[in-house]
Amino acid sequence: MTEGGNGGKVSGGGKAVGGGGVERVLRGAAPHELFEVVRAILAREHGAAGAELLMADYASARLQPVTAQPFTTDSVSAYNSAEGRAFGAQEPHVVAGADGAVVHLPVSVRGDRLGVLSVRYPAGVPVAGRIGPLQDVADALAHEILVADRDTDFFLQARRAKRLTLAAEMQWQLLPGRSCSRPEYDLGAQLEPAYAIFGDSFDWSASADHLTLTVNNGMGEGIDAALLTSLAVSALRNARRAGLGLADQAALADQALYGQYQGRLHVAMLLLRFDLDTGEVEVIDAGSPRVWRLRGGVVEPVGLEAQLPLGMFEDTVYTCQRFRVLPGDRLFFLSDGVYDVLSPAGEPYGLHALTRAVMNTRLLPPSQVPRALLEELPGYRGGVDASDDAMVVCLDWHGRTGTDAGVGER
């Protein structure tokens, strides 16, 4: 067997697949057979004795094995496991033992954490030189899984630790992802209850010069809330993709909602547009989602002028406010299902407990922070069932080196 560290040589039959060859092979594979093709490549090209693919579940709490028959193999923790270590750190993690070694590799696309690829080697096979080529395979697989989701339910079904409600199905299909990374920023977001969410949602889109982020909380419950949110997000996307400014995006979505519901239902929303060069932010506060900022060890709310929720009245005029983010800033966007949660003594979570949670999670990447904050809420409620769904979006701002967004006071 030839060492697989060069990613392109093999011994004994089979055609070598190296460099961009993996991508070409995966593009030609049937969507539901992607992992089987990868398993064959790992055995033939990289000398692997076996491999397993695990997908992060909707709660980002478990890693679900991808098998031909879902729910037939036990999941593992996304935190307290070797696989979870690779998933959380987003770095390869090697576990060596007397019978061989297992290389756990993050499966991610532009910061969106999909799962973990675990590759097993027999005893006596060195793995250090293979990690780079193996990560290339995991990266190629991640890209193809996103494309495959358009044509097969195979990977979406594997993510489910249990059945989604119909409203939750609609909401998750509406989302852009759960995390995203660019040189200027890192984003992470999570909804709860993950398998029964109905009104809360978020959306983001980046261009060469701007990041647009929306965080919203639709009225009602179940299907009604999901339909309302879907209309709002679709209207905003339609306006954004037509090249309209933030105020006009809000106005168009407001008109669409009022035209459908005549003010009976409305959507509370934050709309933000970040200038990647300067860190200047245009923002419209149209309801209950709120912003907190961690800067220089101080946690404080970002004060904004409240405007009417979208769809409440006909022809509402929206105006933009502005503030600036600096490199090192961490922003939190929270629904009222988070900051208004009451302790048994009647104290809102957003009063003091949120500050403690923000400081306790300051060393975690944004992709992990939302899950960590949401896990605190049941204990803060004293075991009382949640009366509302909850959403946390976390953004770390880095700015652009050599521009106004990359310098300034901390």
C-alpha positions in Angstrom: 0.0 0.0 0.0 1.3 3.4 -0.9 1.1 6.2 1.8 -2.0 8.3 1.0 -0.5 11.6 2.1 0.0 12.7 -1.5 -3.8 12.2 -2.1 -3.2 10.8 -5.6 -1.3 7.5 -5.7 -2.6 4.0 -5.2 -1.3 0.5 -5.2 -2.9 -2.4 -6.8 -5.8 -1.8 -9.3 -8.2 1.0 -9.4 -7.8 4.4 -10.9 -6.2 7.1 -8.8 -8.4 10.0 -7.8 -6.5 13.0 -6.6 -6.8 16.8 -6.4 -9.9 17.9 -8.2 -10.7 14.3 -9.2 -12.7 13.7 -6.1 -15.0 16.5 -6.9 -15.4 15.2 -10.5 -16.3 11.7 -9.2 -18.8 13.0 -6.7 -20.5 15.2 -9.3 -21.1 12.2 -11.4 -22.5 10.1 -8.5 -26.2 9.7 -7.7 -27.2 12.1 -4.9 -28.2 9.3 -2.4 -25.0 7.3 -3.2 -22.5 10.1 -2.4 -21.3 8.6 0.8 -20.9 5.1 -0.7 -18.7 6.7 -3.4 -16.7 8.5 -0.8 -16.3 5.3 1.2 -14.9 3.5 -1.9 -12.5 6.4 -2.6 -11.2 6.4 1.0 -10.6 2.6 0.8 -9.0 2.6 -2.6 -7.1 5.9 -2.6 -6.3 6.5 1.1 -6.0 3.0 2.5 -8.9 3.3 4.9 -10.3 0.2 6.6 -13.8 1.8 7.0 -15.6 5.1 7.2 -18.7 6.6 8.7 -20.6 9.8 8.0 -22.5 11.6 10.8 -24.9 14.5 10.3 -25.6 17.2 12.9 -29.3 16.9 14.0 -31.6 19.9 13.9 -30.9 20.8 17.6 -27.1 20.7 16.9 -26.9 18.4 20.0 -26.4 14.9 18.3 -24.5 13.5 15.4 -26.6 11.1 13.5 -25.1 8.2 11.5 -26.0 8.2 7.8 -27.2 4.8 6.9 -29.5 3.3 4.3 -32.1 2.8 7.0 -32.3 5.9 9.3 -32.5 5.5 13.1 -31.0 2.1 13.0 -27.6 3.2 14.5 -27.1 5.1 17.8 -26.2 8.8 17.5 -23.3 10.4 19.5 -23.1 13.6 21.4 -22.1 16.7 19.4 -20.1 17.8 22.4 -18.9 15.0 24.7 -17.5 12.6 22.1 -14.5 12.3 19.8 -16.7 13.1 16.8 -18.1 16.0 18.7 -14.6 17.4 19.3 -14.0 17.6 15.6 -17.4 19.0 15.0 -17.1 21.7 17.7 -13.4 22.7 17.0 -13.8 22.4 13.2 -10.5 20.7 13.1 -9.5 17.0 12.5 -9.2 14.9 15.6 -7.3 11.6 15.7 -8.1 8.9 18.2 -5.4 6.2 18.4 -5.8 2.8 20.0 -4.2 -0.6 20.1 -6.4 -1.8 17.2 -5.7 1.3 15.0 -6.7 4.9 14.6 -9.8 6.9 13.7 -9.5 10.3 12.0 -12.6 12.5 12.7 -13.0 15.3 10.1 -15.4 18.2 10.1 -17.8 18.2 7.1 -18.5 21.9 6.6 -19.2 24.5 3.8 -18.1 28.1 4.3 -18.5 27.7 8.0 -21.8 25.9 7.9 -21.3 22.8 10.0 -23.0 19.8 8.5 -21.4 16.9 10.3 -18.3 14.7 10.7 -16.6 12.1 8.5 -14.8 9.4 10.6 -12.2 7.4 8.8 -10.7 4.2 10.3 -7.3 2.8 9.9 -5.8 -0.5 11.1 -3.0 -0.7 13.6 0.4 0.1 12.2 -0.7 2.5 9.5 0.6 6.1 10.0 -2.2 8.7 9.7 -0.4 12.0 10.2 0.5 12.5 6.6 -3.0 11.6 5.4 -5.0 14.2 7.3 -4.7 16.9 4.7 -5.9 14.8 1.8 -8.6 13.3 4.0 -9.9 16.8 4.9 -10.0 17.6 1.1 -12.3 14.6 0.7 -14.5 15.8 3.6 -14.7 19.3 2.1 -15.7 17.9 -1.3 -18.4 15.7 0.3 -19.8 18.7 2.2 -20.2 20.7 -1.0 -21.9 17.9 -2.8 -24.3 17.2 0.1 -25.6 20.7 -0.2 -26.3 20.2 -3.9 -27.7 16.7 -3.3 -30.3 18.1 -0.8 -32.1 19.6 -3.8 -32.6 16.1 -5.3 -32.8 13.6 -2.4 -34.2 13.5 1.2 -31.4 11.0 2.1 -29.2 13.5 4.1 -32.0 15.6 5.4 -33.7 12.5 6.8 -30.4 11.4 8.4 -30.3 14.7 10.4 -33.5 13.9 12.3 -33.4 12.6 15.8 -37.2 12.5 15.7 -40.0 13.7 13.5 -40.3 17.4 12.7 -43.7 19.1 13.0 -45.0 20.4 9.7 -44.4 24.0 10.9 -40.8 23.2 11.8 -40.3 21.5 8.4 -41.4 24.7 6.7 -39.2 26.9 8.9 -36.0 24.9 8.5 -36.4 24.8 4.7 -36.6 28.6 4.8 -33.2 29.1 6.5 -29.9 29.9 4.8 -28.0 27.6 7.1 -27.0 27.6 10.8 -23.5 29.1 10.6 -21.4 31.1 8.1 -17.8 32.3 8.0 -16.1 35.0 5.9 -12.9 36.9 6.6 -15.0 39.9 7.8 -17.3 38.0 10.2 -18.5 34.7 11.6 -22.2 33.9 12.1 -24.0 31.2 14.1 -27.8 30.7 14.8 -30.1 28.3 16.3 -33.9 27.9 16.8 -35.7 26.1 19.7 -37.6 23.9 20.1 -35.8 22.6 17.0 -38.3 20.0 16.1 -41.4 22.1 16.8 -40.4 25.7 15.9 -43.1 27.8 14.3 -42.7 31.7 14.3 -39.0 32.6 14.8 -36.7 32.7 11.8 -33.5 34.3 10.4 -32.0 35.0 7.1 -28.7 36.3 5.7 -27.1 37.1 2.4 -23.6 38.4 1.6 -22.3 40.3 -1.5 -18.9 41.7 -2.2 -19.5 44.7 0.0 -22.4 44.0 2.3 -23.9 41.5 4.7 -27.7 41.6 5.0 -29.2 40.0 8.1 -32.8 39.7 9.2 -34.1 38.3 12.4 -37.9 37.8 12.8 -40.6 36.6 15.1 -44.0 35.9 13.4 -47.3 36.0 15.3 -49.3 32.9 16.1 -48.5 29.3 16.4 -48.0 26.2 14.2 -48.8 26.4 10.5 -50.2 29.9 10.7 -47.0 31.3 12.1 -44.9 29.3 9.6 -46.9 30.6 6.6 -46.7 34.2 7.9 -43.0 34.0 8.4 -42.5 32.3 5.0 -44.4 35.1 3.2 -42.3 37.8 5.1 -39.0 36.3 4.3 -39.9 35.6 0.7 -41.0 39.2 0.3 -37.8 40.5 1.8 -35.7 38.3 -0.5 -37.7 39.4 -3.5 -37.0 43.0 -2.7 -33.4 42.5 -1.8 -32.7 40.6 -5.0 -34.4 43.4 -7.0 -31.7 45.7 -5.6 -33.9 47.7 -3.3 -32.5 49.4 -0.2 -33.3 48.3 3.4 -36.2 50.7 3.9 -37.8 49.7 0.6 -37.3 46.0 1.5 -39.2 46.5 4.7 -42.0 48.5 2.9 -42.5 45.8 0.3 -42.7 43.0 2.9 -45.1 45.2 5.0 -47.4 45.6 1.9 -47.3 41.9 1.1 -48.2 41.0 4.7 -50.9 43.6 5.0 -52.4 42.6 1.6 -52.7 39.0 2.7 -53.8 39.5 6.4 -55.2 43.0 6.6 -53.4 43.6 9.9 -54.7 40.5 11.6 -51.2 39.0 11.7 -47.9 40.7 11.6 -44.1 40.0 11.9 -41.7 41.6 14.4 -38.4 41.9 12.7 -34.9 43.4 12.8 -33.4 44.2 9.4 -29.6 45.0 9.2 -27.2 45.8 6.5 -23.5 45.7 7.3 -20.9 47.6 5.2 -18.0 45.2 5.0 -15.5 48.0 4.4 -16.5 50.4 7.1 -18.5 48.4 9.7 -21.3 50.9 9.3 -24.7 49.3 9.9 -28.1 50.3 8.6 -30.8 48.9 10.8 -34.6 48.9 11.0 -36.1 47.8 14.3 -39.6 46.6 13.4 -40.6 44.7 16.5 -39.5 42.4 19.3 -36.1 40.9 18.3 -33.4 42.8 20.1 -29.6 43.4 19.9 -27.0 43.0 22.6 -23.3 43.8 22.1 -20.2 42.5 23.8 -17.4 45.0 23.4 -14.3 45.3 25.6 -15.7 42.9 28.2 -18.9 45.0 28.6 -22.3 43.6 27.6 -25.0 46.1 26.8 -28.1 46.4 24.7 -27.9 48.4 21.4 -30.6 51.0 21.7 -32.8 51.4 18.6 -35.9 53.3 17.8 -38.8 50.9 17.6 -41.0 51.1 14.5 -44.1 49.2 13.7 -44.0 45.4 13.0 -44.4 44.4 9.3 -48.0 44.0 8.2 -49.7 45.8 11.1 -50.9 48.8 9.1 -51.2 49.7 5.5 -48.4 51.7 3.8 -46.2 52.0 6.9 -43.1 54.1 6.2 -39.8 52.7 7.5 -36.6 54.6 8.2 -33.1 53.4 8.8 -31.0 54.1 11.8 -27.2 53.6 11.9 -24.6 52.4 14.3 -21.1 51.0 13.8 -19.4 47.7 14.7 -15.7 47.5 15.5 -13.3 44.6 15.1 -13.7 42.4 18.1 -17.4 43.2 18.6 -19.7 40.3 19.3 -23.4 40.9 18.6 -26.4 38.9 19.8 -29.8 39.0 18.2 -32.4 37.5 20.4 -36.2 36.8 20.2 -38.5 37.6 23.1 -38.6 33.8 23.7 -35.1 34.3 25.1 -34.7 37.7 26.8 -38.3 37.6 28.2 -38.0 34.2 29.8 -38.8 34.5 33.5 -37.0 32.8 36.4 -39.2 31.3 39.2 -38.7 34.6 41.0 -40.0 36.5 38.0 -36.8 38.1 36.8 -36.4 38.3 32.9 -33.4 36.4 31.5 -32.3 39.6 29.7 -31.8 41.5 32.9 -28.8 39.8 34.4 -28.6 36.2 33.4 -27.9 37.0 29.8 -24.8 39.0 30.7 -23.5 36.1 32.6 -24.2 33.7 29.8 -22.6 36.0 27.2 -19.4 36.2 29.3 -19.3 32.5 30.0 -19.5 31.7 26.3 -17.1 34.5 25.1 -14.4 31.9 24.2 -16.7 29.8 22.1 -17.0 30.4 18.3 -20.3 31.9 17.1 -21.4 28.6 15.7 -21.5 27.1 19.2 -22.8 30.1 21.2 -26.5 30.0 20.3 -26.8 26.3 21.4 -25.0 27.1 24.6 -27.3 30.0 25.5 -30.5 28.1 24.6 -29.4 25.2 26.8 -29.5 27.5 29.8 -33.1 28.5 29.4 -34.9 25.4 30.8 -32.8 25.6 34.0 -33.5 29.4 34.3 -37.2 28.7 34.0 -37.0 26.3 36.8 -38.1 23.3 34.7 -41.3 25.1 33.5 -42.2 24.3 29.9 -41.4 27.1 27.4 -44.4 29.3 26.4 -42.7 30.5 23.2 -40.1 29.4 20.7 -36.7 30.9 21.0 -33.9 32.2 18.6 -30.3 33.2 19.1 -28.1 34.6 16.4 -24.5 35.4 17.2 -22.1 37.5 15.0 -18.4 38.1 15.5 -17.2 41.2 13.6 -13.6 41.1 12.3 -13.7 43.8 9.6 -11.4 44.2 6.7 -7.7 44.7 7.2 -6.6 48.1 6.0 -10.1 49.6 5.9 -12.1 51.6 8.4 -13.8 48.3 9.5 -10.4 46.9 10.4 -9.2 49.6 12.7 -10.6 51.7 15.5 -11.3 51.7 19.2 -12.2 48.5 21.0 
